[in-house]
């Protein structure tokens, strides 16, 4: 029995399990340093071996990647139906491929960024560290919000 029965059961994922769940989704949050401060950008990525690739265009994110190549990317998912959630963080350095490279044309097939126009740079995150956790949720962890007078008045 867990010390706190309301806390989810936590399982540390192996690197292989991390790569598997990363391949089951395509949206993550890229953390970079911009002008000496942390910033986070959503990216559409693909797993490519033991690395992640995504397309981007010019702007603050690309400028930051050219200046400081160390990044972190976090991806997660929650399945209320199956009572499972997971979170994986990949830390590593980036490699930027020129827009005229054949690699970009080959690797970008099937990669559809939300803002598809002008995404002519391919960025690869070469993983140095991959960590993840899976959480098993159960019915006792559902949100229980008491009906106070304000909420009750809105429902009536």
Buried (B, 14 or more C-beta within 10 A) or exposed (E): EEEEEEEBEEBEBEBEBBBBBBEEBBEBBBBBBBEEEEEBBEBBBBBEEEBBBBBBBEEEBBEBBEEBBBBBBBBBBEEEEEBBBBBBBBBBBBBBBEBEBEEBEEBBEEBEBEEEEEBBBBBBBBBEEBEBBBBEBEEEBEEEEEEEEEEEEEEE
